[in-house]
């Protein structure tokens, strides 16, 4: 996703069940709306997204596990 893009979570494809559970605990679930707010300055290792009404920061590899469909 690029800066300002808005989408809906389509699926979470985590490498382990534990990581998937952590992402869901943060609040990611299928159908939730997300907006890309910012990417970290160093090789885009971190991203900030608005998830519903909350701002969440994720490491790049974790963010890549969340499949989003642009709307």
C-alpha positions as CSV (number, residue, x, y, z in Angstrom):
1,X,0.0,0.0,0.0
2,X,1.1,3.5,-0.6
3,X,0.8,6.6,1.6
4,X,-2.9,7.5,2.1
5,X,-4.2,4.3,0.5
6,X,-7.3,2.8,2.1
7,X,-8.2,-0.9,2.1
8,X,-9.9,-3.7,3.9
9,X,-8.2,-6.7,5.5
10,X,-8.8,-9.7,3.3
11,X,-6.8,-12.2,5.3
12,X,-3.9,-12.7,7.6
13,X,-1.2,-15.1,6.3
14,X,1.2,-15.3,9.3
15,X,4.1,-17.8,9.4
16,X,3.0,-19.2,12.8
17,X,-0.3,-19.5,14.6
18,X,1.3,-17.5,17.5
19,X,2.1,-14.5,15.2
20,X,-1.4,-14.6,13.7
21,X,-2.9,-14.6,17.2
22,X,-0.8,-11.5,18.1
23,X,-1.9,-9.7,15.0
24,X,-5.5,-10.5,15.8
25,X,-5.0,-9.4,19.5
26,X,-3.8,-6.0,18.2
27,X,-7.1,-5.8,16.3
28,X,-6.6,-7.0,12.7
29,X,-9.5,-9.0,11.4
30,X,-11.0,-9.7,8.0
31,X,-13.2,-6.8,6.8
32,X,-11.5,-4.2,9.0
33,X,-10.6,-0.9,7.3
34,X,-7.0,0.2,7.2
35,X,-5.3,3.3,6.0
36,X,-1.5,3.6,5.3
37,X,-0.2,6.6,7.3
38,X,3.6,6.4,7.1
39,X,6.6,4.2,6.4
40,X,9.8,4.3,8.3
41,X,12.8,6.1,6.8
42,X,15.2,3.3,6.8
43,X,14.4,0.7,4.1
44,X,10.7,0.9,5.1
45,X,11.2,-1.5,8.0
46,X,8.3,-0.1,9.9
47,X,4.8,1.1,8.8
48,X,2.0,3.0,10.6
49,X,-1.6,2.3,9.7
50,X,-4.9,3.5,11.0
51,X,-6.9,0.4,11.9
52,X,-10.5,1.4,12.5
53,X,-9.9,4.3,14.9
54,X,-6.5,3.2,16.3
55,X,-3.0,3.9,14.9
56,X,-0.8,0.8,14.9
57,X,2.9,0.5,14.1
58,X,4.2,-2.7,12.6
59,X,7.5,-4.0,11.4
60,X,7.6,-4.5,7.6
61,X,7.6,-8.3,7.7
62,X,4.6,-8.4,10.0
63,X,2.7,-5.9,7.9
64,X,3.4,-8.0,4.8
65,X,1.5,-10.9,6.4
66,X,-1.7,-8.9,6.3
67,X,-3.4,-9.1,2.9
68,X,-5.3,-6.0,2.1
69,X,-7.8,-5.3,-0.7
70,X,-7.8,-1.6,-1.8
71,X,-11.1,0.2,-1.8
